[in-house]
Amino acid sequence: MKLPKRVHLLNFLCCLAMLALASPISFAVEVKSGSEKADVTYEMKQGDTLLALVAKYFSSESALAEVIRINQIKNTYKIPVGQKLVFPRDLLLFKPSQAHVTTIECPEPVLIAGENKSLRLGDAIAQGALIKVPRGCEAGMTLEDASVVSLLPGTLVRIKTMRKTALEKSPEVELELLGGRIELDVPKRQAGDAPYQVRTPSSLAGVRGTKFNVAYNADQHNSQVEVNHGNVAARGNADNSNQFVRDNMGVAISPLGIASNVELLPAAPLYVGFEAQNAPSVTKLKFTATTQDGKYLVTKSANANFVMRSGDDLLAQPEIDAQRLSANATFYQLEALSKSGLVGMAKQYGFCALADEQKQKCNVNFNMRGIQSINMRLQRLGQDGKTLTDVINAPLNTSKNDQLLFRDLPVGHYQWDVSYVIEGGIDVHKTGDFELLAISSQ
């Protein structure tokens, strides 16, 4: 007769306990981990026994022998309070973690590959999901630890690992980027918490809390890691050690899996003026050159929160031919590219046509499609560069009109903050800023 798993475990523990009683009271601990994901360190507490810990935190009885081996424990009967033990991560008992879709902007379905299901706002996404974002579309997901992952147009990403153990505060996360570009904002994790990694076919990046981007070109097989704030440990698959990438820095990884030296990211291009063109409906907007290689990435949108943005254009010069500027601001995001292909710091601008020289104002639109109620804060930066004045700071109902149009905003620098709750009770929080400029139509 086949005995239940619980009976096998009890028999195994009883046998080991008898061996422990017959052994001398001595122990040794040695940390051994050849894994890219650190094993879990546990500190013995009053009342703990190794046998009970294995029964509570591990997936099978075979883990006990492995814990004894890697920690070189001579006696399991009495281990002092405060003694630190290494628990093999892959043998721990995990429960599934989930992400939820918190942004989706696409005229066609965004599908989980292999499933006949299109993603909707609020949908849960589980470990193993392979998500493909069509060109001209965007999606975003929020994980259990409140980290936000933005999937830019043309991205193909797999959630390789998303699980949680009772010994760690945050879920273990590993994203596999197979093509395109993702932007991540990961809350700070304490030392000893679960790993958070982003892998491409040629690189690996691990974080403890930071705002950063990872890109992989599926045609050229090269990767980039760019850090806006925080610290990322990055390396190519052929590298023996990590490179630590900090604020406003980046590293490129070759198709052979070899990381280049860490370099400073190009500064954002700054607006310097405009030139009227022969065609009356075209205005050339000019910006400072911030990279020797002379390549610039420009994204266009009709709204300040860049929902339903136009495709990314690669320019040889920091100049934009703006078409048919009107009283409603058109928004552009500019980024300079380094010679190695790293994308520099971004800056957002809103441009409108100036109808009255005495009235330097524009209309600014925010697209809130699919959201019924929000908390909106819009602030204007004072001339001192420090003081912020509220334009609005209030809850808004957008069930009847999901386009928020702010009329006659004075030119200047603005910061915005939007929070809302989507289906399933998921909190979403987004922020941004832009420089508003009015261009003479004369």
C-alpha positions in Angstrom: 0.0 0.0 0.0 1.3 3.5 -1.0 1.7 5.7 2.1 0.7 9.4 1.9 3.5 11.9 1.5 2.8 13.2 5.1 3.5 9.7 6.5 6.8 9.5 4.6 7.9 12.9 5.9 7.0 12.0 9.5 9.0 8.8 9.3 12.0 10.6 7.8 12.0 13.3 10.5 11.7 10.7 13.3 14.7 8.8 11.9 16.8 11.9 11.6 15.8 13.0 15.2 17.2 9.7 16.5 20.4 10.2 14.6 20.7 13.7 16.1 20.4 12.5 19.6 23.2 10.0 19.1 25.5 12.7 17.6 27.8 15.1 19.5 26.5 18.7 19.9 28.5 20.6 17.4 27.9 22.5 14.2 29.4 24.5 11.4 27.8 26.8 8.8 29.3 27.6 5.4 27.5 29.6 2.7 27.7 28.0 -0.7 25.7 29.3 -3.6 26.7 29.0 -7.2 23.3 30.2 -8.3 22.7 33.6 -9.9 19.8 33.9 -7.5 21.0 34.1 -3.9 19.9 31.4 -1.6 17.9 32.4 1.5 19.6 33.1 4.8 17.6 32.2 7.9 18.6 33.2 11.5 17.6 30.7 14.1 15.1 32.0 16.7 14.0 30.9 20.1 12.0 27.7 19.9 13.2 26.9 16.3 14.2 23.4 15.3 15.7 22.5 12.0 13.2 19.7 11.5 10.2 22.0 12.0 11.7 24.6 9.7 12.1 22.1 6.9 8.6 20.8 7.4 7.2 24.4 7.3 9.2 26.1 4.6 10.4 23.4 2.1 8.6 21.6 -0.6 9.8 18.0 0.2 11.6 16.0 2.9 14.7 15.6 0.7 15.5 19.2 1.4 16.6 18.4 5.0 19.6 16.4 3.8 20.6 19.2 1.5 20.3 21.9 4.2 22.5 19.7 6.4 25.0 19.2 3.6 25.5 22.8 2.4 25.6 24.2 6.0 27.9 21.3 7.1 25.8 20.7 10.2 27.2 18.0 12.5 24.2 18.0 14.8 20.6 19.0 14.1 19.4 18.5 17.7 20.6 21.8 19.1 21.5 24.9 17.0 22.0 28.1 18.9 19.6 31.0 18.6 21.1 33.6 16.2 22.9 31.0 14.1 22.5 31.8 10.4 21.7 29.0 8.0 21.6 29.0 4.2 18.4 27.6 2.7 18.6 26.5 -1.0 16.1 28.7 -2.9 15.0 26.1 -5.4 14.0 23.7 -2.7 11.7 26.1 -0.8 7.9 26.0 -0.8 6.6 28.8 -3.1 3.1 30.1 -3.7 2.2 31.9 -7.0 2.4 35.6 -7.3 0.5 37.7 -9.9 0.7 40.9 -11.9 -2.2 42.9 -13.1 -2.7 44.9 -16.3 -2.7 48.6 -15.3 -2.2 50.2 -18.7 -3.3 49.1 -22.2 -3.5 51.3 -25.2 -4.0 49.5 -28.5 -6.5 49.5 -31.4 -6.0 45.7 -31.7 -5.9 42.9 -29.1 -2.8 42.4 -27.0 -2.5 38.7 -26.6 -0.8 36.2 -24.3 1.0 34.0 -26.7 -0.4 30.5 -26.9 -3.7 31.6 -25.3 -6.8 32.7 -27.2 -7.3 35.6 -24.8 -6.8 39.4 -25.2 -5.6 41.4 -22.2 -7.9 43.9 -20.6 -7.4 46.5 -17.9 -7.3 44.8 -14.5 -6.6 41.3 -15.9 -4.3 39.0 -13.8 -1.1 37.7 -15.4 0.6 34.7 -14.0 4.1 33.1 -14.1 4.9 31.7 -17.6 2.9 34.3 -19.6 4.5 35.4 -22.9 3.1 38.9 -23.8 3.5 40.4 -27.3 2.7 44.1 -27.7 2.0 45.1 -31.3 3.7 48.0 -33.0 2.0 51.3 -32.2 0.6 49.9 -28.9 1.6 50.0 -25.2 0.8 48.0 -22.1 1.8 48.1 -18.5 1.5 45.8 -15.5 1.9 46.2 -11.7 3.3 43.4 -9.7 2.5 42.3 -6.1 5.4 44.4 -4.7 4.0 47.5 -6.5 6.8 47.5 -9.1 5.6 48.8 -12.5 6.7 47.4 -15.8 5.9 49.4 -19.0 5.9 47.4 -22.2 6.7 49.7 -25.1 5.6 49.1 -28.8 6.9 45.9 -30.3 7.9 44.3 -27.0 8.0 40.5 -26.5 8.5 39.5 -22.8 8.0 36.4 -20.8 7.3 36.3 -17.1 9.7 33.5 -16.4 9.4 33.6 -12.6 6.9 35.3 -10.3 6.5 33.5 -7.0 6.8 34.1 -3.3 8.1 32.2 -0.2 7.0 32.8 3.3 10.6 33.7 4.3 10.7 36.8 2.1 8.7 40.0 2.0 8.7 40.4 -1.8 8.0 38.0 -4.6 10.9 36.6 -6.6 10.7 38.0 -10.2 12.5 37.2 -13.4 11.4 38.7 -16.7 12.8 37.4 -20.0 12.9 40.2 -22.6 13.0 38.6 -26.0 12.6 41.7 -28.1 11.8 45.4 -27.7 12.1 47.7 -24.7 10.7 47.8 -21.2 10.8 50.5 -18.5 10.8 49.4 -14.9 10.1 51.2 -11.6 11.0 48.8 -8.7 10.4 49.8 -5.0 13.5 49.4 -2.9 14.1 45.9 -1.5 16.1 45.3 1.6 19.2 43.1 1.7 18.1 39.5 2.0 14.8 40.0 0.2 13.9 38.0 -3.0 15.8 38.7 -6.2 14.3 40.8 -9.1 16.0 40.2 -12.4 15.6 41.0 -16.1 17.2 38.7 -18.6 17.7 39.0 -22.3 19.3 36.4 -24.6 22.7 38.2 -24.1 22.5 39.8 -20.6 21.3 39.7 -17.0 20.3 42.7 -14.8 19.5 42.4 -11.1 18.0 45.2 -8.9 17.2 46.0 -5.4 15.0 49.0 -6.1 15.5 51.4 -9.0 14.0 53.1 -12.1 15.7 51.7 -15.2 15.2 50.4 -18.8 16.2 47.3 -20.6 16.2 46.8 -24.3 17.0 43.9 -26.6 17.3 44.0 -30.4 16.1 40.6 -31.7 17.7 41.2 -35.1 21.1 42.4 -34.0 21.1 40.4 -30.7 22.5 43.2 -28.5 21.2 44.5 -25.2 21.2 47.8 -23.3 20.6 48.6 -19.6 20.0 52.2 -18.7 19.5 53.5 -15.1 17.6 56.6 -14.3 17.7 56.3 -10.5 19.2 53.6 -8.3 21.7 50.8 -8.9 21.6 47.8 -11.2 24.1 44.9 -11.3 24.4 44.1 -15.1 26.5 41.7 -17.0 26.7 39.9 -20.4 26.2 36.2 -20.5 29.9 35.7 -21.3 31.1 38.0 -18.5 32.5 36.6 -15.2 31.4 39.5 -13.1 28.8 42.2 -12.8 29.1 45.9 -13.7 27.3 48.2 -11.3 25.3 50.8 -13.2 24.1 53.9 -11.2 22.1 57.1 -11.7 22.1 58.4 -15.3 24.5 55.6 -16.4 24.2 52.7 -18.8 25.9 49.7 -20.3 25.7 48.1 -23.7 26.0 44.3 -24.2 27.2 42.9 -27.5 25.6 39.9 -29.3 28.5 37.8 -27.9 27.3 38.6 -24.3 30.2 40.9 -23.5 29.4 44.1 -21.6 31.1 47.3 -22.6 32.3 49.9 -20.0 29.7 51.7 -18.1 29.1 55.2 -19.6 27.2 58.4 -18.8 23.8 58.6 -20.6 23.4 61.5 -23.0 21.6 64.5 -21.5 18.1 65.4 -22.7 18.0 67.8 -25.7 16.9 71.3 -24.6 14.7 73.6 -26.7 16.5 76.6 -28.2 14.1 78.1 -30.7 12.1 77.6 -33.9 12.2 78.5 -37.6 9.2 79.2 -39.8 9.3 77.1 -43.0 8.1 77.8 -46.5 5.1 75.6 -45.9 2.8 77.7 -43.7 1.6 74.6 -41.7 5.2 73.5 -40.8 7.3 74.9 -38.0 10.9 73.6 -37.4 11.6 73.1 -33.6 15.3 73.2 -32.8 17.1 71.7 -29.8 20.6 71.4 -28.4 22.8 68.7 -29.7 23.8 66.4 -26.8 25.5 63.5 -28.5 28.4 63.3 -30.8 26.8 60.5 -32.8 23.9 62.8 -33.8 21.0 60.4 -33.3 17.8 61.4 -31.5 14.6 59.5 -30.6 11.4 61.4 -30.8 7.9 60.3 -29.7 4.8 62.3 -30.4 1.4 62.4 -28.6 -1.7 64.6 -28.5 -1.9 64.4 -24.7 0.4 65.2 -21.8 0.3 61.7 -20.4 1.5 60.2 -23.7 -1.5 57.8 -24.2 -1.7 56.5 -27.8 1.7 57.9 -28.8 2.9 58.0 -32.4 5.7 55.7 -33.4 9.3 56.5 -32.3 11.2 58.4 -35.0 15.0 58.3 -35.2 16.4 61.7 -36.3 19.9 62.6 -37.5 19.6 66.1 -36.0 17.8 67.5 -32.9 15.1 69.1 -35.1 11.4 68.4 -35.4 9.2 69.5 -38.3 6.0 70.2 -36.3 2.8 70.0 -38.5 -0.2 72.2 -38.0 0.4 73.5 -34.4 -2.9 74.8 -32.9 -4.2 76.1 -29.6 -4.2 72.5 -28.3 -0.6 71.5 -27.4 1.1 68.7 -29.3 3.6 66.8 -27.1 7.0 65.5 -28.0 9.4 63.3 -25.9 13.1 63.7 -26.9 16.0 61.4 -26.1 19.5 61.4 -27.4 21.3 58.1 -28.3 24.9 57.4 -27.5 27.3 55.9 -30.0 26.8 52.5 -28.4 23.0 52.8 -28.8 22.1 53.7 -25.2 19.0 55.9 -24.9 19.7 59.0 -22.8 17.5 60.9 -20.4 14.1 61.9 -21.7 12.4 65.3 -21.7 8.8 66.1 -22.6 7.7 69.3 -24.3 4.2 70.6 -25.2 4.0 73.1 -28.2 1.0 75.1 -29.3 0.5 78.0 -31.8 0.5 81.4 -30.2 -2.7 83.3 -31.3 -2.1 86.4 -29.2 1.4 87.7 -28.3 0.0 89.1 -25.0 -1.5 85.7 -24.1 1.2 83.1 -23.8 -1.1 80.2 -23.1 -2.0 76.7 -24.5 -4.7 74.1 -24.0 -3.4 70.8 -22.6 -5.2 67.5 -22.9 -4.9 64.3 -20.7 -6.3 61.1 -22.1 -8.1 59.1 -19.3 -9.8 56.6 -21.5 -11.1 53.5 -19.7 -10.9 55.2 -16.3 -14.0 56.3 -14.5 -12.7 58.2 -11.5 -9.3 59.7 -10.7 -7.4 61.8 -8.3 -5.6 64.5 -10.4 -2.9 66.9 -9.3 -1.4 69.4 -11.8 1.2 71.9 -10.6 3.2 74.7 -12.2 6.8 75.4 -11.3 7.5 79.0 -10.2 10.1 81.3 -11.7 12.4 80.5 -8.8 12.6 76.9 -10.0 11.4 75.6 -6.6 7.9 76.8 -5.8 5.0 74.6 -7.1 1.5 76.0 -7.4 -1.5 73.8 -7.8 -3.6 74.2 -11.0 -5.8 71.4 -9.7 -5.7 68.9 -6.8 -9.0 67.1 -6.6 -10.9 63.9 -7.4 -12.5 63.9 -10.9 -15.2 61.7 -12.5 -14.3 60.8 -16.1 -17.2 58.4 -16.8 -18.9 60.8 -19.2 -15.8 62.5 -20.7 -12.5 60.7 -20.6 -10.6 63.6 -22.1 -9.4 66.2 -19.5 -8.8 69.4 -21.3 -7.1 72.3 -19.4 -7.7 75.5 -21.2 -5.4 78.5 -21.3 -2.5 77.1 -19.2 0.3 79.7 -19.1 3.6 78.5 -20.6 6.1 77.1 -18.1 7.1 73.8 -16.5 4.4 71.5 -15.1 4.3 68.4 -13.0 1.4 66.0 -12.9 0.3 63.1 -10.6 -2.7 60.8 -11.3 -3.9 58.0 -9.2 -6.9 55.7 -9.7 -8.3 52.2 -9.0 -9.0 49.7 -11.7 -11.1 46.5 -11.7 -10.1 44.2 -8.9 -9.2 47.0 -6.5 -5.7 47.6 -8.0 -4.2 51.0 -7.2 -2.5 52.7 -10.1 -0.2 55.8 -9.7 1.4 57.7 -12.6 3.5 60.8 -12.6 5.1 63.0 -15.3 6.3 66.5 -16.2 6.5 68.7 -19.3 7.7 72.1 -20.5 4.8 74.0 -22.2 5.8 76.4 -25.0 3.8 78.7 -27.3 5.2 79.3 -30.8 4.4 82.5 -32.7 2.3 81.8 -35.8 3.7 85.0 -37.5 
